[in-house]
Amino acid sequence: MSTNELINKLKAQQDALPSIKELKVGTESFEPIFSIASTILKTKSLIDEGTDPIFTELLLPHLATTFGPPLIANAIYPRFKFSQRDLVVYLIGFILSLFVHSNSFLMFFIKEVPYVSRFFSLVKMKNSTEDTFLMFCWVITCDIAGQFISKLTFKKKFKVKTLDLLKMVVVYGGVLALRQYRMPDYYVIVVANIVPLSIKAVEYLKKVPAMKIKHTECIKEEDKKAPIRKAPKRKASLSAKLEKSK
């Protein structure tokens, strides 16, 4: 099968399946929810790093880590735009986070929202009509700037981890390939989760030999602790007793 035939087949599959772009309720309807959840999680992260849960203490580092990275990335390509609605949503999320961050029940559900938001943002990147090179340069710069500002805020040594770099390469490289070959949107789920699932699989495989050794040691310890049963003495027969009495 030639490359053109493969591309046409994938296009036909995409047309047959419901695309995210065809949904009546667009992602714009959920963006305020995603923004509020992201703001709450940012507050939780800052508090976990040692910032006091007070409005005046949280405001400056919160603003720096939230708006600093996209503004820095705008020097390469002016993609980030901040509206009055965004400001209102941000303030609502920030004020809510001061009361919600310590509620473990609500945080259990809120921490799952970024995974959905991430999926929609990657789909938006895939289907965007923006210049591919500039868009991906903006996104990568934003990610690296976010790590830099976060380290600077907490006075930590800046270092891009190999795992984070691998995630960026795999995820953005995968989205670029999907964009190039116009593949269906649902492939984004695979691209977004391939690195985390691979890491978990490798960690599990590394633990398997240790689990086997531990299981063997437990069996040996149980064998040592088990009481040694002595064989019961056989009673002498009646004829043997009579012979001894003679």
N, C-alpha and C positions, 0 to 999 in steps of 0.2 A: 504494500500500500504506500503510495507516494505521500509527500508532506501535504500537498494541497488537498488530497482526498481525506487525509486525517483531520485537517483543519475544518473542512466542510462537514465532516461527520460530527465533530465536536460542536460546531455551530448548530447543526440540526438537533443535537441532544439538548443544547441550551434553549433553543426555541420551544422544544417540546415540554421542558420543565418550567415551573413558575420561577421567574427571576425576582430577586429582591427589588430590582428597579421597578417592577410592575406592581408591587404592593401598593394598595391605596393609601395606607398609612405609612408615610415616609419616615425615615430615621430622624428627620427634623423634629417630629413630634416627641421623640424620646430624648432628645439632646439635653433639655433641662434636667431630666432625671439622672442622666449619665453625669452631667456636670456637678450636680448636688452630691451624688455618691462619691465622685472623685474628690471633691472638696472635703467631705467628711473623712475619707480615708487618708488624705494628705494631713489633716489635723491629727488623726490617730498616729500616723507615722512620726510626726514631729514630737508629739508627747512621748512616744516610746523611745525616741532618741534623747530625751532629757529636757525638752522645753516645758516650762510650767504651763498648765492648762488655764491660762489667763488671757483675756482678749488682747491686752497691750503687749504681752510677751510673744504671742503667737502671730500677730498680724504681719510684722515685717518679714520674718522668715517664710511665712505662708505666701505672701505676695511674691517674694523673690523666687521661690521654688515653683510657683504656679505660672507666673507670667514671664519670668526671666528667660527660660529656654526658648519659647516661641519668638520672643522679641529679638533674641540674639540670632536665631535662624532667619529672621526677616531680613537680616543684612545680606543674605545670599539670594533670597527670593521672597518678596512680600506676600506671604500666603496667609499669615495670621491677621485676622481682623477682629476688633473688639467693639461690640455694640453696647447700647444702653441696657438691652435685655440681658446680655451676658453679665454685666455688672450687677444687676438685680439678682440674677440666679446665683452668682458667686457669693454675694452677701448673705442670701438666704441659706445657702449651704454652709457657709462659715459660721453663722450664728447657730444653726442647728447642730453643727459638729461639737460645739462647746457643751451641749447637753447630752448628745447621743454617744460620744466616743467611749464612755464607760459602760454602756449597755451592751453586754456580750450577746444578748439575744438578737438585737437589731443589727449589730455588727456582723453577725454570722451571715445574714442575708445581704447586707450592703457590700461585703467584700466580694460577692459573686458578680456584682453588676459590671465591674470593669472588663470581665471576660466577654460579656455581651457587647459592651461598648467597643472593645478592641476588634471584635469580629466585624461590626458595622463600619468602623473606620478603615479597616483593611479592604473591605468590599468597595467603600467609597473611593479609596486610592486606585483600586483595580479598574473601576469604571469611569474614573475622572478623565476629563478632556484636557487637563493641564499638561504642560511639557513634562515628559517622563523624567528626564535628567534633573531638572530643577526641583521637581516635586520630591524625588527621592533624596536629593542633596539636603533639602529643607528638613525632611523627616529625620535623617541620620544626624544632622547637626543639632536638631532639637533634642534628640535622645542623649547625645554626648554632653551637650550643654546642661541638660537636666542633672546628669550625674556629677558634673563639675560643680554646679551651684550647690547641690546637696552636700557634697564633701566640704565645700568652702564654708557653708553655713554652720556645720558641726566641727569645723577645724580638723578635718581628717585628710589624710594623704590621698591625692587624686590618682586613681589608677583604674583604667578600664579593664574589667575582668574578662578573661578568655571566654567564659560562658556567656556573658552578656554580648560580647562581640560575635560569638557563634550564633546566638539568637537573632541578632540584627541581620547577619549575612543570610541565614536560612530563610527567615520570615520575609524580608524585603526582596531577596532574590527570588523566592517563590512567588510573591505577588507580582514581581516584574515579569516572570515567565507566564503567569496566568493572564496578565495584561497583554503581553506580546502575542500570545496565541489565542486570545479571546475565549478562554475556557470558562465553564460554568462557575457561578458564584460560590456554590457549595464546596468547591475545592479549597476555598480560603480556610475552612475549618481544619482541614488536614495540614495546611501550611502553618497555621497559628499554633497547632498542638503537636507538631512532629518533634520539636526539640524537647519540650517538657516530658512527653511520653517516652522518648528515647532515653532521657536521663533517668527516669524512674525504672525503666527496663534494665538499664546497665547497673543501677544501684541494687536492684533485686538480684540480678545474676551474680553480683559480687558477694551478696550476703548468703547465697545458697551454700557454698562450701563451709562457711562458718556455722551456718545452721545445722548442717550435717554433723560437723565435729561436736557441736554442743549437744546434739541429740545423742550421739554415741557416748559422750562423757556422762550424760544424765543416766543412761542405761547402766553404765559401769558402776556409778555411785549407788544406784538402786540395788544392783546385785550385791554390792558390799554390805549395804545396810540390811539386806534380807537375812533373817535368822537361819542358821544352818540346822537343818532337821536331821536328827539322828535316826538311823534305821531301827525300828522296834525289835526288841529281843524276842526271838522265837521261843515259845514254851516247850520244854522237853516233853517228849511223848511219854505215855504211861509205861510202856515197856522199858524205856531207858531208865525211868525212875526205879522200877523194880530191880533192874540189874545192879544199879548203884547201891540199893539197900542190902543186896546179898553180899 
